[in-house]
């Protein structure tokens, strides 16, 4: 018996079970007896007791476990260990100091932009109010300012804004050799150094004056020319009736020639249809007056 046990321990294949069930049971019995007789029988008994299934089926031996499940569990544990490396740096996130500096820079840029916008707005406002504060118009509004100051010489009754007192100036800028008497739609009239169609009124009269005089003196000369033109006309009318063979007035003929030349010069400029009709009528009147006076 003892010899067979030693042989089974040395050569287990000699004790392999045969096809006969009785032989298998005998071999299993001999193997079990050999294991009990070994010096570590106590440990073997403890391991068998731990691996033996209970009545409820809760305890299962290692041989009965699923190999794929065990392999998947080991793979998952390995991946978890790789992910939780102790020397891996933590995920970086913006610090409070960097965020504060960013917002301060954005606020500074917005503040500078607002200051620049206020400066530009202040410059535009100061340019517009320059004429009111210092009594001098801006360069681009000089001609327009002269047109509105002209009613101080010839005030209109229907425009109260032109009758308001205006600040005195040391000297007026010199204008060209032609001034215009413009009549508004409400009936008022005023002198202007530029064409009346820029202010949307009608032209009543055009006067040719020297170009080196201030605007007030040019207006005064234009009024004198108009008076001199109207007064001799009535006198000549009476003279023609009483003495048909009278001599013409040289000054009046010279004024009529200048008037015709001025109208011819205006006709050569680009004008609207209504302006051309008015120019043609005025030239015809001047020619009739020259023919009547035998100039």
VOBA-1610 file (N, C-alpha, C; in pm, whole numbers, padded with zeros to 5 digits, always signed):
BEGIN
Unk+00083-00120+00000Unk+00000+00000+00000Unk+00086+00124+00000Unk+00183+00118+00086Unk+00271+00236+00096Unk+00351+00251-00030Unk+00389+00142-00093Unk+00467+00147-00217Unk+00384+00206-00331Unk+00258+00168-00339Unk+00170+00223-00445Unk+00149+00374-00428Unk+00141+00412-00302Unk+00125+00557-00279Unk+00248+00635-00324Unk+00365+00579-00296Unk+00487+00647-00336Unk+00500+00650-00488Unk+00459+00542-00554Unk+00462+00540-00700Unk+00367+00645-00761Unk+00254+00657-00702Unk+00157+00759-00752Unk+00211+00901-00736Unk+00283+00920-00626Unk+00338+01053-00607Unk+00453+01080-00703Unk+00534+00979-00733Unk+00647+00997-00824Unk+00599+01001-00969Unk+00512+00910-01007Unk+00462+00902-01146Unk+00310+00906-01144Unk+00251+01024-01154Unk+00103+01033-01148Unk+00037+00966-01266Unk+00107+00961-01384Unk+00043+00900-01499Unk+00020+00751-01482Unk+00097+00691-01390Unk+00074+00548-01365Unk-00056+00524-01290Unk-00100+00623-01220Unk-00226+00612-01144Unk-00341+00678-01215Unk-00327+00711-01345Unk-00435+00776-01418Unk-00556+00686-01425Unk-00676+00738-01419Unk-00797+00656-01420Unk-00819+00594-01556Unk-00867+00475-01561Unk-00900+00405-01683Unk-01044+00432-01719Unk-01084+00367-01828Unk-01219+00388-01874Unk-01322+00326-01781Unk-01282+00228-01705Unk-01376+00162-01616Unk-01402+00252-01497Unk-01530+00262-01458Unk-01566+00349-01345Unk-01513+00293-01214Unk-01506+00164-01201Unk-01454+00106-01077Unk-01307+00138-01062Unk-01237+00135-01173Unk-01095+00168-01166Unk-01076+00316-01130Unk-01157+00401-01184Unk-01145+00544-01152Unk-01171+00569-01005Unk-01271+00504-00954Unk-01301+00525-00812Unk-01188+00473-00725Unk-01129+00365-00765Unk-01019+00309-00685Unk-00898+00401-00688Unk-00869+00452-00806Unk-00754+00544-00818Unk-00779+00671-00738Unk-00899+00721-00742Unk-00930+00842-00666Unk-00919+00814-00517Unk-00960+00698-00478Unk-00950+00665-00336Unk-00806+00655-00293Unk-00720+00591-00374Unk-00579+00581-00339Unk-00512+00719-00336Unk-00549+00806-00432Unk-00490+00940-00434Unk-00531+01020-00312Unk-00655+01004-00273Unk-00704+01078-00156Unk-00633+01029-00031Unk-00612+00901-00022Unk-00541+00847+00095Unk-00396+00894+00098Unk-00336+00904-00023Unk-00197+00950-00028Unk-00186+01097+00013Unk-00281+01176-00024Unk-00278+01318+00014Unk-00299+01335+00163Unk-00382+01250+00221Unk-00407+01262+00366Unk-00284+01225+00444Unk-00208+01130+00390Unk-00091+01083+00464Unk+00030+01175+00451Unk+00024+01277+00366Unk+00138+01369+00350Unk+00149+01460+00470Unk+00266+01524+00480Unk+00291+01608+00598Unk+00210+01737+00598Unk+00164+01783+00480Unk+00083+01907+00474Unk-00064+01874+00455Unk-00108+01772+00514Unk-00250+01734+00501Unk-00343+01838+00561Unk-00295+01906+00663Unk-00380+02008+00726Unk-00408+02123+00629Unk-00304+02169+00557Unk-00325+02278+00460Unk-00411+02231+00344Unk-00392+02109+00300Unk-00472+02057+00191Unk-00619+02046+00230Unk-00643+02007+00353Unk-00782+01998+00399Unk-00846+02135+00407Unk-00768+02235+00450Unk-00824+02371+00459Unk-00857+02426+00321Unk-00769+02400+00223Unk-00794+02450+00088Unk-00914+02380+00025Unk-00926+02251+00047Unk-01043+02180-00006Unk-01172+02229+00057Unk-01167+02254+00188Unk-01287+02303+00255Unk-01328+02440+00201Unk-01227+02526+00168Unk-01260+02658+00114Unk-01313+02649-00028Unk-01263+02550-00105Unk-01306+02537-00244Unk-01432+02456-00261Unk-01478+02386-00156Unk-01596+02302-00167Unk-01721+02391-00172Unk-01812+02374-00267Unk-01934+02456-00272Unk-02026+02426-00157Unk-02092+02531-00111Unk-02189+02520-00002Unk-02324+02478-00057Unk-02418+02471+00032Unk-02551+02429-00008Unk-02620+02534-00094Unk-02597+02664-00062Unk-02664+02771-00138Unk-02591+02805-00268Unk-02473+02750-00293Unk-02400+02776-00416Unk-02327+02908-00418Unk-02293+02965-00300Unk-02225+03094-00295Unk-02076+03079-00310Unk-02018+02979-00252Unk-01874+02960-00260Unk-01841+02866-00374Unk-01757+02913-00468Unk-01722+02835-00586Unk-01571+02828-00593Unk-01517+02720-00634Unk-01374+02704-00644Unk-01314+02784-00757Unk-01180+02799-00753Unk-01111+02875-00857Unk-01122+02806-00992Unk-01133+02671-00991Unk-01141+02599-01119Unk-01271+02625-01191Unk-01376+02661-01117Unk-01508+02682-01178Unk-01532+02826-01223Unk-01441+02914-01199Unk-01463+03054-01239Unk-01442+03071-01390Unk-01505+03177-01442Unk-01494+03205-01585Unk-01358+03266-01615Unk-01288+03203-01708Unk-01154+03252-01742Unk-01158+03389-01809Unk-01253+03412-01899Unk-01264+03540-01968Unk-01299+03653-01872Unk-01385+03622-01776Unk-01422+03725-01678Unk-01302+03764-01593Unk-01224+03662-01554Unk-01106+03691-01474Unk-01004+03772-01554Unk-00988+03740-01680Unk-00894+03815-01762Unk-00939+03959-01783Unk-01069+03979-01804Unk-01120+04115-01821Unk-01102+04198-01693Unk-01122+04130-01578Unk-01105+04203-01453Unk-00961+04246-01434Unk-00867+04159-01468Unk-00726+04193-01455Unk-00687+04305-01553Unk-00741+04298-01672Unk-00713+04405-01769Unk-00765+04539-01720Unk-00886+04541-01662Unk-00943+04664-01609Unk-00859+04719-01494Unk-00813+04626-01405Unk-00728+04673-01294Unk-00598+04732-01345Unk-00542+04672-01449Unk-00417+04725-01504Unk-00438+04864-01565Unk-00549+04882-01635Unk-00577+05014-01693Unk-00600+05120-01586Unk-00667+05079-01478Unk-00689+05174-01368Unk-00558+05216-01304Unk-00466+05120-01287Unk-00336+05153-01230Unk-00256+05246-01322Unk-00267+05222-01452Unk-00196+05309-01547Unk-00253+05451-01543Unk-00386+05460-01532Unk-00449+05593-01529Unk-00415+05669-01402Unk-00412+05599-01291Unk-00384+05663-01162Unk-00236+05658-01130Unk-00154+05710-01221Unk-00012+05715-01194Unk+00018+05821-01090Unk+00105+05794-00998Unk+00130+05892-00892Unk+00204+06016-00941Unk+00284+06005-01048Unk+00363+06119-01095Unk+00298+06192-01212Unk+00178+06156-01248Unk+00109+06227-01356Unk+00065+06364-01308Unk+00097+06473-01380Unk+00056+06607-01334Unk-00095+06623-01341Unk-00152+06698-01251Unk-00298+06719-01253Unk-00339+06803-01373Unk-00463+06794-01415Unk-00509+06876-01528Unk-00497+07025-01496Unk-00439+07099-01593Unk-00415+07242-01572Unk-00544+07321-01597Unk-00565+07427-01519Unk-00679+07517-01532Unk-00630+07660-01507Unk-00694+07759-01570Unk-00648+07898-01552Unk-00659+07940-01406Unk-00553+08003-01360Unk-00550+08048-01221Unk-00627+08178-01204Unk-00653+08212-01082Unk-00727+08335-01051Unk-00647+08459-01092Unk-00515+08454-01078Unk-00432+08569-01113Unk-00436+08597-01263Unk-00426+08490-01343Unk-00431+08511-01489Unk-00566+08563-01534Unk-00674+08512-01475Unk-00806+08563-01512Unk-00822+08709-01471Unk-00772+08746-01354Unk-00782+08886-01310Unk-00703+08978-01402Unk-00582+08937-01442Unk-00503+09020-01533Unk-00571+09034-01669Unk-00634+08928-01716Unk-00704+08936-01844Unk-00818+09036-01840Unk-00899+09031-01736Unk-01011+09124-01724Unk-00964+09268-01706Unk-00852+09287-01636Unk-00798+09423-01619Unk-00753+09479-01754Unk-00688+09396-01836Unk-00646+09441-01969Unk-00765+09478-02056Unk-00870+09395-02052Unk-00990+09424-02132Unk-01054+09555-02087Unk-01064+09577-01956Unk-01122+09701-01905Unk-01038+09822-01944Unk-00905+09808-01943Unk-00818+09920-01981Unk-00836+09956-02129Unk-00847+09855-02215Unk-00867+09882-02357Unk-01001+09952-02381Unk-01106+09907-02313Unk-01237+09972-02328Unk-01233+10116-02277Unk-01162+10140-02168Unk-01151+10276-02115Unk-01079+10369-02213Unk-00971+10320-02275Unk-00899+10401-02373Unk-00986+10429-02496Unk-01062+10330-02540Unk-01149+10350-02656Unk-01258+10453-02625Unk-01314+10447-02505Unk-01416+10545-02467Unk-01358+10686-02458Unk-01236+10699-02405Unk-01172+10830-02399Unk-01145+10887-02536Unk-01101+10802-02630Unk-01078+10849-02766Unk-01207+10893-02832Unk-01315+10820-02810Unk-01445+10858-02867Unk-01494+10990-02810Unk-01478+11011-02680Unk-01518+11137-02618Unk-01434+11253-02671Unk-01305+11229-02695Unk-01220+11335-02748Unk-01263+11375-02889Unk-01293+11277-02973Unk-01341+11308-03108Unk-01473+11382-03104Unk-01561+11342-03015Unk-01691+11408-03003Unk-01673+11551-02955Unk-01581+11572-02860Unk-01555+11708-02812Unk-01496+11797-02920Unk-01409+11743-03004Unk-01354+11823-03113Unk-01461+11863-03213Unk-01553+11774-03246Unk-01661+11810-03337Unk-01751+11916-03276Unk-01779+11904-03145Unk-01865+12002-03080Unk-01797+12138-03073Unk-01666+12140-03043Unk-01595+12267-03037Unk-01586+12333-03174Unk-01576+12253-03281Unk-01573+12310-03415Unk-01706+12374-03451Unk-01815+12310-03410Unk-01946+12366-03441Unk-01975+12492-03361Unk-01932+12495-03234Unk-01959+12611-03149Unk-01848+12714-03153Unk-01751+12701-03245Unk-01641+12797-03253Unk-01690+12935-03294Unk-01787+12941-03385Unk-01838+13070-03430Unk-01912+13143-03320Unk-01985+13069-03235Unk-02061+13133-03128Unk-01971+13180-03015Unk-01866+13107-02984Unk-01779+13142-02872Unk-01684+13255-02907Unk-01621+13252-03024Unk-01519+13351-03060Unk-01567+13455-03160Unk-01688+13440-03212Unk-01737+13535-03311Unk-01678+13516-03448Unk-01606+13407-03474Unk-01545+13380-03604Unk-01595+13246-03655Unk-01645+13241-03778Unk-01697+13114-03830Unk-01585+13021-03870Unk-01611+12891-03875Unk-01512+12796-03927Unk-01483+12823-04074Unk-01370+12776-04127Unk-01338+12803-04268Unk-01442+12752-04364Unk-01500+12633-04339Unk-01597+12578-04433Unk-01732+12646-04428Unk-01756+12726-04320Unk-01885+12793-04307Unk-01871+12944-04324Unk-01758+12993-04376Unk-01737+13137-04386Unk-01836+13201-04482Unk-01851+13142-04603Unk-01943+13199-04700Unk-02087+13192-04652Unk-02123+13081-04590Unk-02259+13069-04538Unk-02285+13170-04427Unk-02183+13198-04347Unk-02198+13295-04239Unk-02216+13436-04296Unk-02147+13468-04405Unk-02160+13598-04468Unk-02301+13618-04524Unk-02359+13513-04575Unk-02494+13524-04629Unk-02593+13556-04519Unk-02577+13498-04403Unk-02670+13524-04294Unk-02644+13658-04226Unk-02523+13712-04241Unk-02495+13843-04184Unk-02538+13956-04277Unk-02562+13927-04403Unk-02601+14031-04497Unk-02728+14105-04458Unk-02832+14042-04400Unk-02952+14117-04365Unk-02929+14228-04266Unk-02808+14237-04202Unk-02781+14351-04115Unk-02782+14480-04195Unk-02749+14474-04327Unk-02753+14591-04413Unk-02892+14610-04470Unk-02953+14501-04512Unk-03088+14507-04567Unk-03176+14410-04490Unk-03228+14447-04373Unk-03306+14354-04291Unk-03439+14322-04356Unk-03486+14203-04325Unk-03617+14158-04375Unk-03717+14157-04262Unk-03838+14189-04292Unk-03941+14199-04189Unk-03997+14062-04151Unk-03996+13966-04243Unk-04061+13838-04218Unk-03970+13736-04152Unk-03839+13763-04143Unk-03745+13669-04083Unk-03687+13732-03957Unk-03741+13687-03844Unk-03697+13744-03716Unk-03557+13700-03680Unk-03512+13583-03731Unk-03378+13536-03697Unk-03270+13626-03755Unk-03297+13692-03869Unk-03199+13781-03929Unk-03199+13918-03861Unk-03305+13951-03789Unk-03313+14080-03722Unk-03243+14079-03588Unk-03201+13963-03539Unk-03136+13956-03408Unk-03000+14022-03414Unk-02955+14087-03305Unk-02823+14152-03305Unk-02712+14049-03319Unk-02611+14084-03395Unk-02499+13995-03421Unk-02371+14057-03367Unk-02275+13978-03323Unk-02151+14034-03268Unk-02073+14110-03374Unk-02016+14223-03332Unk-01939+14306-03424Unk-01805+14240-03454Unk-01760+14258-03577Unk-01634+14200-03620Unk-01541+14312-03665Unk-01411+14288-03652Unk-01314+14390-03687Unk-01310+14414-03837Unk-01312+14310-03916Unk-01304+14325-04061Unk-01372+14206-04124Unk-01435+14230-04238Unk-01501+14124-04312Unk-01409+14076-04424Unk-01419+13950-04462Unk-01337+13902-04574Unk-01382+13962-04705Unk-01289+13975-04796Unk-01318+14032-04926Unk-01386+13929-05014Unk-01487+13972-05089Unk-01563+13882-05175Unk-01536+13916-05321Unk-01601+13842-05410Unk-01579+13860-05553Unk-01645+13986-05607Unk-01642+14001-05739Unk-01695+14121-05801Unk-01841+14114-05835Unk-01914+14010-05791Unk-02057+13996-05819Unk-02129+13957-05692Unk-02236+14030-05660Unk-02320+13997-05545Unk-02463+13982-05595Unk-02542+13910-05517Unk-02678+13874-05558Unk-02777+13922-05453Unk-02888+13978-05501Unk-02999+14014-05413Unk-03102+13902-05423Unk-03116+13824-05317Unk-03202+13706-05318Unk-03332+13739-05248Unk-03441+13686-05300Unk-03574+13705-05241Unk-03628+13569-05200Unk-03669+13558-05071Unk-03724+13434-05022Unk-03869+13415-05064Unk-03920+13298-05038Unk-04059+13267-05076Unk-04159+13345-04991Unk-04118+13389-04873Unk-04210+13466-04788Unk-04209+13614-04820Unk-04121+13660-04909Unk-04120+13800-04949Unk-03998+13877-04907Unk-03920+13831-04809Unk-03802+13902-04764Unk-03687+13888-04863Unk-03592+13982-04861Unk-03478+13980-04951Unk-03351+14007-04872Unk-03239+13960-04926Unk-03110+13980-04863Unk-03002+13965-04969Unk-02887+14028-04941Unk-02772+14021-05031Unk-02685+13901-04993Unk-02624+13839-05094Unk-02537+13724-05072Unk-02422+13730-05171Unk-02305+13680-05126Unk-02188+13680-05212Unk-02184+13560-05307Unk-02258+13453-05276Unk-02265+13338-05365Unk-02403+13331-05428Unk-02424+13234-05514Unk-02547+13227-05592Unk-02666+13197-05501Unk-02782+13249-05540Unk-02901+13233-05456Unk-02953+13090-05455Unk-02924+13012-05559Unk-02977+12876-05562Unk-02913+12787-05456Unk-02802+12831-05395Unk-02744+12755-05285Unk-02825+12771-05157Unk-02905+12876-05148Unk-02989+12899-05030Unk-03137+12878-05059Unk-03169+12837-05182Unk-03306+12804-05225Unk-03401+12923-05221Unk-03357+13046-05250Unk-03452+13153-05276Unk-03444+13191-05424Unk-03518+13294-05462Unk-03518+13343-05600Unk-03423+13462-05612Unk-03371+13484-05733Unk-03282+13597-05759Unk-03366+13718-05799Unk-03344+13827-05728Unk-03414+13952-05759Unk-03326+14047-05840Unk-03198+14054-05807Unk-03109+14145-05879Unk-02965+14095-05863Unk-02884+14124-05966Unk-02741+14092-05964Unk-02665+14221-05987Unk-02567+14247-05901Unk-02490+14371-05909Unk-02343+14338-05929Unk-02277+14417-06016Unk-02134+14402-06041Unk-02061+14511-05963Unk-01975+14470-05871Unk-01905+14563-05782Unk-01756+14530-05787Unk-01670+14622-05741Unk-01525+14592-05735Unk-01497+14475-05642Unk-01395+14399-05675Unk-01365+14277-05599Unk-01278+14302-05477Unk-01219+14419-05460Unk-01129+14443-05348Unk-01193+14513-05231Unk-01326+14519-05224Unk-01395+14591-05116Unk-01460+14492-05021Unk-01482+14534-04896Unk-01558+14449-04803Unk-01702+14431-04851Unk-01768+14337-04787Unk-01903+14301-04831Unk-02001+14415-04809Unk-01989+14491-04698Unk-02083+14600-04671Unk-02071+14711-04776Unk-01947+14742-04813Unk-01929+14846-04914Unk-01979+14800-05051Unk-01962+14672-05080Unk-02016+14621-05206Unk-02167+14631-05210Unk-02232+14602-05097Unk-02378+14614-05092Unk-02420+14759-05108Unk-02347+14850-05043Unk-02381+14992-05056Unk-02365+15039-05201Unk-02258+14998-05268Unk-02240+15035-05408Unk-02349+14976-05497Unk-02391+14854-05466Unk-02499+14794-05545Unk-02629+14871-05529Unk-02657+14916-05406Unk-02778+14996-05384Unk-02769+15129-05458Unk-02650+15191-05456Unk-02634+15317-05528Unk-02650+15298-05678Unk-02596+15190-05730Unk-02613+15163-05873Unk-02760+15145-05909Unk-02832+15075-05821Unk-02975+15055-05849Unk-03052+15186-05845Unk-03019+15271-05748Unk-03087+15401-05741Unk-03050+15489-05861Unk-02920+15486-05898Unk-02879+15565-06014Unk-02939+15512-06143Unk-02967+15386-06146Unk-03026+15325-06264Unk-03174+15357-06274Unk-03241+15367-06159Unk-03385+15392-06160Unk-03416+15540-06175Unk-03338+15628-06112Unk-03369+15772-06116Unk-03353+15831-06256Unk-03241+15810-06324Unk-03231+15869-06459Unk-03330+15811-06558Unk-03375+15691-06532Unk-03471+15631-06626Unk-03599+15710-06629Unk-03647+15751-06509Unk-03770+15832-06505Unk-03745+15970-06564Unk-03624+16026-06536Unk-03593+16158-06593Unk-03584+16151-06745Unk-03526+16048-06795Unk-03514+16034-06940Unk-03650+16017-07003Unk-03740+15952-06931Unk-03875+15932-06985Unk-03943+16066-07008Unk-03933+16153-06910Unk-03993+16286-06927Unk-03918+16366-07032Unk-03786+16348-07039Unk-03707+16423-07138Unk-03741+16378-07279Unk-03764+16251-07295Unk-03797+16200-07428Unk-03931+16253-07474Unk-04023+16267-07381Unk-04155+16318-07419Unk-04148+16465-07455Unk-04070+16542-07376Unk-04066+16686-07400Unk-03966+16721-07511Unk-03851+16651-07508Unk-03748+16683-07607Unk-03695+16552-07666Unk-03750+16502-07772Unk-03708+16374-07828Unk-03564+16374-07876Unk-03509+16488-07907Unk-03374+16492-07962Unk-03267+16508-07855Unk-03299+16475-07724Unk-03203+16493-07616Unk-03087+16395-07626Unk-02973+16432-07566Unk-02855+16346-07566Unk-02864+16243-07455Unk-02811+16120-07473Unk-02815+16018-07367Unk-02716+16048-07256Unk-02745+15991-07140Unk-02657+16009-07023Unk-02539+15911-07034Unk-02414+15957-07037Unk-02300+15864-07051Unk-02288+15766-06934Unk-02313+15816-06812Unk-02300+15727-06696Unk-02402+15614-06700Unk-02526+15649-06741Unk-02629+15546-06749Unk-02599+15446-06860Unk-02548+15494-06972Unk-02512+15403-07080Unk-02399+15309-07039Unk-02303+15363-06964Unk-02194+15278-06915Unk-02244+15171-06820Unk-02339+15211-06734Unk-02396+15114-06640Unk-02474+15006-06713Unk-02547+15046-06820Unk-02622+14947-06896Unk-02528+14853-06972Unk-02418+14906-07024Unk-02321+14819-07091Unk-02261+14717-06995Unk-02228+14765-06873Unk-02174+14671-06774Unk-02277+14565-06736Unk-02404+14608-06730Unk-02511+14513-06698Unk-02523+14405-06805Unk-02518+14446-06932Unk-02530+14351-07042Unk-02410+14255-07044Unk-02291+14309-07021Unk-02173+14223-07017Unk-02180+14121-06903Unk-02232+14169-06791Unk-02245+14078-06676Unk-02345+13967-06706Unk-02457+14001-06768Unk-02557+13899-06802Unk-02502+13801-06906Unk-02422+13852-07000Unk-02361+13762-07098Unk-02263+13664-07032Unk-02187+13716-06933Unk-02094+13627-06862Unk-02169+13521-06782Unk-02282+13559-06722Unk-02362+13463-06648Unk-02424+13358-06740Unk-02461+13400-06861Unk-02524+13305-06954Unk-02426+13197-06998Unk-02297+13226-06994Unk-02199+13125-07034Unk-02170+13023-06924Unk-02224+13043-06805Unk-02205+12950-06695Unk-02318+12847-06692Unk-02294+12727-06639Unk-02402+12627-06628Unk-02510+12673-06530Unk-02634+12680-06578Unk-02746+12729-06499Unk-02867+12641-06523Unk-02966+12659-06436Unk-03092+12587-06452Unk-03179+12656-06557Unk-03291+12593-06590Unk-03380+12650-06691Unk-03443+12780-06647Unk-03487+12787-06521Unk-03548+12911-06471Unk-03446+13025-06467Unk-03320+12992-06431Unk-03217+13095-06428Unk-03185+13146-06568Unk-03186+13058-06665Unk-03162+13102-06803Unk-03274+13192-06853Unk-03399+13160-06819Unk-03511+13245-06859Unk-03500+13383-06795Unk-03466+13384-06666Unk-03452+13514-06598Unk-03339+13595-06659Unk-03227+13530-06691Unk-03113+13599-06752Unk-03151+13658-06888Unk-03228+13583-06963Unk-03270+13632-07095Unk-03362+13753-07081Unk-03453+13750-06985Unk-03544+13863-06965Unk-03469+13988-06920Unk-03374+13970-06825Unk-03299+14086-06778Unk-03213+14147-06889Unk-03155+14063-06972Unk-03074+14116-07082Unk-03161+14189-07183Unk-03281+14139-07207Unk-03372+14206-07299Unk-03415+14342-07244Unk-03436+14349-07112Unk-03472+14478-07051Unk-03358+14579-07064Unk-03233+14531-07040Unk-03119+14623-07052Unk-03102+14671-07195Unk-03120+14582-07293Unk-03109+14623-07433Unk-03220+14721-07471Unk-03341+14698-07424Unk-03450+14793-07452Unk-03420+14930-07392Unk-03362+14929-07272Unk-03329+15057-07209Unk-03219+15129-07288Unk-03120+15055-07337Unk-03017+15117-07420Unk-03076+15174-07551Unk-03167+15099-07609Unk-03229+15148-07733Unk-03315+15271-07707Unk-03383+15269-07592Unk-03468+15384-07560Unk-03387+15509-07531Unk-03269+15490-07469Unk-03184+15605-07436Unk-03089+15641-07550Unk-03089+15565-07659Unk-03000+15589-07774Unk-02854+15582-07733Unk-02822+15477-07653Unk-02684+15460-07609Unk-02600+15399-07721
//
